[in-house]
Each structure stands twice: as C-alpha cells, then as structure tokens.
Amino acid sequence: MEPILTPLASLQQIANSPSREDGIPVETEEDLRAYGCKLIQQAGILLKQNQVAMSTAQVLFQRFWYVTSMKQFGIGDVGMGALYLASKIEECPIRMRDLINVYDLLLSRARHVLSADPTPFRYQPMGYFSSSFYDLKDALVVAEMQILKRLGFDVQVQLPYGTMVTYLRVLGLTEREDVPQKAWSYLNDAYVHLD
C-alpha cells in the first residue's frame, strides 16, 4: 500500500485509537466525533466565523482524538478549544467570551432536547461574573493548551478548498452554479467524518 502524503492519522492510530483502548465502543467514539464537529460548525456559524477556520478546527479536533482518549476530556471543551485555536491560526480571531456564550447556548439546547421536556427551549445566559463562565473559560484555555501540547504544536492544516477550485477551473465548471456549491458542500460535510 502506498503511504498517504499528509495523513490525518496512521492506520495503526485509526485501528486502535486511545479511546478504543480505554474501552469506548467504536460507534460511540464515531458518534461523539461527529457531534463535536457539528458543534464546531454550529458555533462557527453563530459567531460568523469563516469556513476555513471551522474546517481547520474540525481537523484539529479529529487529530486530537487520535492521540488522546475521550475519557480524559469533554467533547464540548475540546471543540471549543479547537475553534478558538483555529480562529487564531486562520487570523480571524473571536472573543473568548463570545465563544463561551455560544457553546453554553448550544450545550444548553442539547441538554434540553435530551431531557424530553415538552416546554419550548429558553436560553438563560450566564451572569457576567458567574462561576460557570469562569469554569468554561478555564476549560477553554486548558483544551487549547492540551491540543497544542498533544499535537506537538503541529497545527498546520492543509485544506482541500484550493484544490477543489483548481479542479473546477481545469474542468471548466466554475460558471455552473450547482457544481461549485455541491462540491463545497460535500467538502464541508466530509469534515464531520474524517476518520
């Protein structure tokens, strides 16, 4: 088999992720990875972040779980840390407070849906100086540092968008409205299932 030029993970890491070695079932790990990427995408949209930063965050999020077990960190914390780090890498920074508030909203809404409460969801924002805000802020900082540490500060991400545009130009498909949009959408959807 030919080696992959820029692998996300080795075949060994894919087959035996730290989470699987800790006894987390494959389906659960895949579901949690997909949910984490979905949270990153939703938070990025609410924060008006560009797609490149959201995709970079999803790649960092996926890479992190190839070197760390899901028993050690929460999906929400690592997703939040990955999006914060990616916003810096892609030079479109977001305010820490805004990111924390958006993740709090998304996770509160998810908890409400899981509770099967028939009343409509109403978000209760955190107080400006509440302990829950500072707990999330600490979790965000720890997650960002752990991502950097565990990935060995190798946070360079090669995204496929430029290659897609080149192929569309070579094939003469840039003038068709549906083809570039579909190709872009397929690439975005692929980030949810990187493994």
Salt bridges, closest charged atoms under 4 A:
GLU29 OE1 - ARG20 NE 2.95
GLU29 OE2 - ARG33 NH2 3.16
ASP98 OD2 - ARG95 NE 3.95
GLU144 OE2 - LYS88 NZ 2.78
ASP178 OD2 - ARG176 NH2 3.25
